[in-house]
Amino acid sequence: MSEYIAGRAQMGSSLAFHIIFASLGVGLPLLLLIVEGLSLRAGADPNWHLLARRWSKAFGILFAVGAVSGTVLSFELGLLWPGFMRFAGGIIGLPFSMEGFAFFIEAIFVGLYLYGWERLSPMAHWLTTIPLAISGAASAWFVTTANAWMNSPAGFRLVAGRVTDVHPLQAIFNPGTPIETIHTTISSYLATGFAVAAVYAAGMLRGRTGGLHRRGLIVGLALGAICTPLQIVSGDINARWVADHQPIKLAAMEGQFQTETGAPLRIGGLPDPAAGVTRFAVEIPGGLSFLAYGDVTRTVRGLNSYPADQRPDPRMVHVSFQVMVAIGFGLLGLVTWFFGWLWVRRRVPESRLMLTLVTLSGFAGFVAVEAGWMVTELGRQPWIIYGVVRTSEAITPAPGLVVSFLVSIAIYIGLAIALILLLLRLAAGTRRQEADGAKADR
């Protein structure tokens, strides 16, 4: 493994690990806001209160691990990518600073929320979830604007290779910001909703079908049901933006090697860069031209029309894109089936097939999040700042990146094991509360 590949792999694995906690940090506060609000409104139903108490403990653990992994990423930006920071620091330093403020606000209200159960009135305690949900989403929004800027650099001029005339607000509100921030935020809510629903579906498969599990299942899937169609629509808008601003990324996403009029939409398939074809794909004539430009006769530029040193690798980009889209439509079908059943039969579905699919959806939601970020990052290559700075120019020349990568992987594995053990211990410790909730529901 070369030093260059090791550096990219370390940053990629750090991002892949952290994005799970970042997504939960956006989605769980919203669910806490909803569930504790229902607890105040329901009054006599103790299950909503039990859900909020349990989720708050899990959220505290996840927040701590996410804070650690996020801090690691901050150090890696400076240590692994000095070329990037030297060029971009003065341009996008503002959103990183604002993310820090949002994180501090979130940390303050996490403390108030976790330690305020017995010290604040029920209404005051519920009110702390509002700034918690807002600051969590704001933190993710500011970080995503920086990534959007990397895909659509703005707010500066290059004069003789030097950055001049910097406008930080133009950098934050670059052309890619609205599309990418909306898509990322919705994906966080979506993945969190299905993850929560999966926990309770798994419990119901083990025979725990009391009110606590039914409510947790419905709330999680309700959030997923709202976000899934919104995510599909925002994804379509995002793809159209890519077609206009990063056509080479679109070609990699779709496995489009040749420039074609009326280019087909490919479902599945494996790109073969050596042969310049995408094998085993199901092709819909004119589909790509229509989805990208709204016209089945439009010409779509292929990868082979670009210089070889500017092409992203279509194999990982295309497969990741296909996985993300397939999961999105699969989740849409799942929530349609679930709530259709609930509407017709007036009871929560308890079929093993349904509950098994919901359990798997918790994993699938985060696979889609990871796949989406792979499309974004790998599809931008070989640029770390699109069209301006190459990734190979931004990485540190320091040796030892292979060792650093292996050590970081070992640390993340250790953190993941510790997190799983803590959550399992938390689950075991709350079984009695769940049983009490089930009895109260009966």
C-alpha positions in Angstrom: 0.0 0.0 0.0 1.4 3.4 -1.0 1.6 6.3 1.4 -0.9 8.2 -0.8 -3.5 5.4 -0.7 -2.9 4.9 3.0 -3.6 8.6 3.7 -6.8 8.5 1.7 -7.8 5.2 3.3 -7.3 6.6 6.8 -9.4 9.7 6.1 -12.0 7.6 4.4 -12.3 5.1 7.3 -12.5 8.0 9.8 -15.3 9.6 7.9 -17.1 6.3 7.5 -16.9 5.7 11.2 -17.9 9.3 12.2 -20.8 9.7 9.8 -22.8 7.1 11.7 -22.6 9.1 14.9 -23.1 12.4 13.1 -26.3 11.1 11.5 -27.6 9.9 14.9 -26.6 13.2 16.4 -28.9 14.9 14.0 -31.8 12.4 14.1 -32.0 11.3 17.7 -32.6 14.7 19.2 -35.6 15.2 16.9 -37.0 11.8 18.0 -36.4 12.8 21.6 -38.3 16.0 21.0 -41.2 14.1 19.5 -41.4 11.3 22.0 -41.1 13.4 25.1 -43.6 15.8 23.7 -46.0 12.8 23.2 -45.2 11.9 26.8 -46.4 15.3 28.0 -49.5 15.1 25.9 -50.4 11.5 26.6 -50.2 11.9 30.4 -51.3 8.5 31.6 -49.4 6.5 29.0 -46.0 5.7 30.6 -44.5 4.2 27.5 -43.6 7.5 25.8 -41.7 8.6 28.9 -39.9 5.2 29.1 -38.9 5.6 25.5 -37.5 9.0 26.0 -35.5 7.9 29.1 -34.0 4.9 27.3 -33.1 6.9 24.2 -31.5 9.6 26.2 -29.1 7.2 27.8 -28.2 5.7 24.4 -27.9 9.2 23.0 -25.4 10.2 25.7 -23.1 7.2 24.8 -23.4 7.9 21.1 -22.7 11.6 21.5 -19.6 10.9 23.5 -18.2 8.5 20.8 -19.2 10.9 18.1 -17.4 13.8 19.8 -14.2 11.7 19.9 -14.4 10.6 16.3 -15.1 14.1 15.2 -12.1 15.4 17.0 -9.9 12.8 15.3 -11.2 14.1 12.0 -10.3 17.6 12.9 -6.7 16.6 13.6 -6.5 14.5 10.5 -7.4 17.4 8.3 -4.4 19.3 9.4 -2.0 16.3 9.7 -2.9 14.4 6.6 -4.0 17.2 4.3 -1.7 20.3 4.9 -2.0 21.2 1.2 -5.8 21.4 1.5 -5.7 23.4 4.7 -3.1 25.8 3.4 -5.3 26.6 0.3 -8.7 26.4 1.8 -8.3 27.4 5.5 -8.8 31.1 4.9 -11.8 30.4 2.7 -13.9 27.8 4.6 -12.6 28.4 8.1 -15.8 30.2 8.9 -18.2 27.2 8.6 -15.8 25.0 10.6 -15.7 27.7 13.3 -19.5 28.0 13.3 -19.7 24.2 13.5 -17.6 24.4 16.7 -20.1 26.9 18.2 -23.0 24.7 17.2 -21.3 21.7 18.8 -20.7 23.6 22.1 -24.3 24.6 22.2 -25.3 21.0 21.6 -23.0 19.8 24.3 -24.5 22.3 26.8 -28.0 21.1 26.2 -27.0 17.5 26.1 -25.8 18.1 29.7 -29.0 19.8 30.7 -31.1 17.1 29.1 -29.2 14.1 30.6 -29.0 15.5 34.1 -32.2 17.4 34.2 -34.7 14.5 34.4 -35.2 14.9 38.1 -34.1 18.5 38.4 -36.3 20.3 35.8 -40.0 20.4 35.4 -41.4 18.1 32.6 -42.1 21.1 30.4 -38.7 22.7 31.0 -37.0 19.4 30.3 -38.8 18.9 27.1 -37.9 22.4 26.0 -34.2 21.6 26.2 -34.7 19.2 23.3 -35.5 22.1 20.9 -32.1 23.8 21.0 -30.6 20.2 21.1 -32.3 19.3 17.8 -31.5 22.6 16.2 -27.8 22.7 17.2 -27.3 19.1 16.1 -28.7 19.8 12.6 -26.8 23.1 12.4 -23.5 21.4 13.2 -24.1 18.9 10.4 -25.2 21.8 8.1 -22.0 23.8 8.5 -19.7 20.8 7.9 -21.7 19.8 4.8 -21.3 23.4 3.4 -17.6 22.8 3.5 -17.9 19.6 1.6 -20.3 21.3 -0.9 -17.6 24.0 -1.4 -15.1 21.2 -2.2 -17.5 20.1 -5.0 -18.4 23.7 -6.1 -15.6 26.1 -5.0 -16.6 29.7 -4.8 -15.9 32.9 -2.8 -12.3 33.5 -4.0 -10.1 34.3 -6.9 -6.8 32.7 -8.0 -4.2 35.2 -9.1 -0.8 33.7 -10.1 -1.7 30.7 -8.1 -2.5 32.7 -4.9 -5.9 32.9 -3.2 -7.2 36.5 -3.2 -10.5 38.3 -2.8 -11.9 35.9 -0.3 -15.6 36.1 0.5 -16.4 33.6 3.3 -20.2 33.9 3.0 -20.0 33.2 -0.8 -18.0 30.2 0.0 -20.6 28.9 2.6 -23.5 29.6 0.2 -21.8 28.1 -2.8 -24.0 26.7 -5.6 -23.8 23.2 -4.2 -24.8 24.1 -0.6 -28.6 24.0 -0.9 -28.7 20.6 -2.6 -26.0 18.8 -0.6 -27.1 20.1 2.8 -30.7 19.2 2.3 -29.8 15.7 1.0 -27.5 15.1 3.9 -29.8 16.3 6.6 -32.7 14.2 5.3 -30.5 11.2 5.1 -29.6 11.6 8.8 -33.2 11.7 9.8 -34.0 8.7 7.5 -31.2 6.5 8.8 -32.0 7.3 12.4 -35.7 6.6 12.0 -35.1 3.2 10.5 -32.3 2.3 13.0 -34.7 3.0 15.9 -37.5 1.0 14.3 -35.1 -1.9 13.7 -34.2 -2.1 17.4 -37.9 -2.6 18.3 -38.7 -4.8 15.4 -35.8 -7.1 16.6 -37.3 -7.1 20.1 -40.8 -8.0 18.7 -39.2 -10.9 16.8 -38.1 -12.1 20.3 -41.6 -11.9 21.6 -41.5 -8.5 23.3 -44.7 -7.1 21.7 -45.8 -4.7 24.5 -46.7 -1.1 24.1 -43.2 0.2 24.4 -42.0 -1.8 21.4 -45.0 -1.0 19.3 -44.6 2.8 19.9 -40.9 2.7 19.3 -41.5 0.8 16.0 -44.2 3.2 14.8 -42.3 6.4 15.7 -39.1 5.3 14.0 -40.9 4.1 10.8 -43.0 7.3 10.8 -39.9 9.4 10.6 -38.5 7.0 7.9 -41.8 7.2 6.0 -41.7 11.0 5.9 -38.0 11.2 4.9 -37.8 8.4 2.3 -39.8 10.1 -0.5 -38.3 13.4 0.3 -34.8 11.9 0.0 -35.6 10.3 -3.3 -36.8 13.7 -4.6 -33.8 15.5 -3.2 -31.6 12.8 -4.7 -33.1 13.4 -8.2 -32.5 17.1 -7.8 -29.0 16.5 -6.7 -28.3 14.2 -9.7 -29.5 17.0 -12.0 -27.2 19.4 -10.3 -24.3 17.0 -10.8 -25.2 16.7 -14.5 -24.9 20.5 -14.9 -21.9 21.1 -12.7 -19.9 17.8 -12.6 -20.8 15.9 -15.7 -17.7 13.7 -15.3 -19.1 12.5 -12.0 -22.5 11.8 -13.6 -20.8 9.7 -16.2 -19.0 7.7 -13.4 -22.2 7.3 -11.4 -24.0 5.9 -14.4 -21.2 3.9 -16.0 -21.4 6.1 -19.1 -18.2 5.6 -21.1 -19.3 6.8 -24.5 -20.8 10.2 -25.4 -24.3 9.4 -26.5 -27.5 11.1 -27.7 -30.4 9.5 -25.9 -28.1 7.9 -23.3 -29.7 4.9 -21.5 -30.3 4.6 -17.8 -28.4 1.6 -16.5 -29.8 -0.4 -13.6 -27.1 -2.5 -12.0 -24.0 -3.5 -13.9 -20.3 -3.5 -13.4 -18.2 -0.9 -15.2 -15.1 -2.2 -17.1 -12.8 0.8 -17.6 -10.4 -1.3 -19.7 -13.0 -2.2 -22.2 -15.0 1.0 -21.8 -18.3 -0.7 -21.2 -20.7 -1.4 -18.2 -21.4 -5.1 -18.2 -24.6 -6.9 -17.0 -26.6 -3.7 -16.7 -30.3 -3.5 -17.6 -30.6 -0.5 -19.9 -33.6 1.8 -20.3 -33.2 3.7 -23.7 -33.0 7.4 -23.2 -33.5 7.1 -19.5 -30.3 8.9 -18.4 -30.8 11.8 -20.9 -34.4 12.3 -19.5 -33.5 12.0 -15.8 -30.4 14.3 -16.2 -31.8 16.9 -18.6 -35.6 16.2 -19.0 -35.2 15.3 -22.6 -34.7 11.8 -24.0 -32.8 13.2 -27.0 -30.2 15.1 -25.0 -26.5 14.2 -25.4 -24.7 12.9 -22.3 -21.0 13.2 -22.3 -19.1 9.9 -21.5 -16.0 9.2 -19.4 -13.8 8.5 -22.4 -14.2 12.0 -23.7 -12.2 13.3 -20.7 -8.4 13.1 -20.2 -7.5 9.9 -18.4 -5.9 11.7 -15.5 -9.2 13.5 -14.7 -11.5 10.5 -14.6 -12.8 9.1 -11.3 -12.9 5.3 -11.0 -16.4 4.4 -12.2 -16.4 1.0 -10.5 -16.8 2.1 -6.9 -18.8 5.2 -7.9 -21.3 3.4 -10.0 -21.8 0.5 -7.6 -22.1 2.8 -4.6 -24.7 4.9 -6.5 -26.7 1.8 -7.5 -26.6 0.5 -3.9 -27.8 3.9 -2.6 -30.7 4.1 -5.1 -31.8 0.5 -4.6 -31.9 0.9 -0.8 -33.9 4.2 -1.1 -36.6 2.6 -3.3 -36.6 -0.6 -1.1 -37.2 1.5 2.0 -40.0 3.3 0.3 -41.7 0.0 -0.6 -41.2 -1.2 3.0 -42.9 1.8 4.7 -45.7 1.8 2.1 -46.4 -1.8 3.0 -46.1 -1.3 6.7 -48.4 1.7 6.9 -50.8 0.3 4.3 -51.1 -2.7 6.6 -51.6 -0.5 9.6 -54.2 1.6 7.9 -56.3 -1.4 6.6 -56.0 -3.7 9.7 -55.8 -1.0 12.4 -53.0 -2.7 14.2 -49.2 -2.9 14.2 -48.0 -5.6 11.8 -46.5 -8.6 13.6 -45.6 -10.9 10.7 -42.1 -12.3 11.0 -41.3 -11.3 7.4 -42.3 -7.7 8.0 -40.4 -7.4 11.3 -37.4 -9.1 9.7 -37.3 -6.6 6.9 -37.7 -3.7 9.3 -34.8 -5.0 11.4 -32.7 -5.2 8.2 -33.7 -1.7 7.3 -31.8 -0.3 10.2 -28.6 -1.6 8.7 -29.6 -0.7 5.2 -30.2 3.0 6.0 -26.6 3.5 7.2 -25.3 1.5 4.2 -27.1 4.0 2.0 -25.6 6.9 3.9 -22.1 5.4 3.5 -22.7 4.7 -0.2 -23.9 8.3 -0.8 -20.7 9.7 0.7 -18.6 7.4 -1.4 -20.4 8.7 -4.5 -19.7 12.3 -3.4 -16.0 11.8 -2.4 -14.9 9.2 -5.0 -16.8 10.8 -7.8 -14.9 14.1 -7.2 -11.5 12.4 -7.7 -8.8 13.2 -8.6 -9.7 16.6 -7.1 -9.9 17.4 -3.4 -11.2 20.8 -4.5 -13.0 20.2 -7.7 -11.1 21.6 -10.7 -8.7 23.5 -8.5 -6.5 21.3 -6.2 -5.7 17.7 -6.8 -5.8 15.2 -4.0 -2.3 14.1 -4.7 -1.1 17.7 -4.2 -2.9 18.1 -0.9 -1.6 15.1 1.1 1.3 15.3 3.5 4.7 14.3 2.3 5.5 12.9 5.8 6.3 9.1 5.9 4.6 6.5 8.0 1.0 6.9 6.8 0.6 3.1 6.3 1.4 2.6 10.0 -0.9 5.5 11.0 -3.7 3.9 8.9 -3.4 0.5 10.6 -3.3 2.1 14.0 -6.4 4.1 13.3 -8.3 1.1 12.1 -7.3 -0.8 15.3 -8.6 2.1 17.4 -11.9 2.3 15.5 -12.4 -1.4 15.9 -11.8 -1.0 19.7 -14.2 1.9 19.9 -16.9 0.0 18.0 -16.6 -3.1 20.3 -16.7 -0.9 23.4 -19.8 1.0 22.0 -21.6 -2.3 21.2 -20.9 -3.7 24.7 -22.1 -0.5 26.3 -25.3 -0.4 24.3 -26.0 -4.1 25.0 -25.4 -3.5 28.7 -27.8 -0.5 28.5 -30.4 -2.7 26.8 -30.1 -5.4 29.4 -30.5 -2.9 32.2 -33.7 -1.5 30.7 -35.5 -4.9 30.2 -37.4 -4.5 33.4 -38.6 -1.0 32.4 -39.8 -2.5 29.1 -41.7 -5.2 30.9 -43.3 -2.6 33.2 -44.3 -0.6 30.2 -45.9 -3.6 28.6 -47.9 -4.4 31.7 -49.1 -0.8 32.0 -50.2 -0.9 28.4 -52.3 -4.0 29.0 
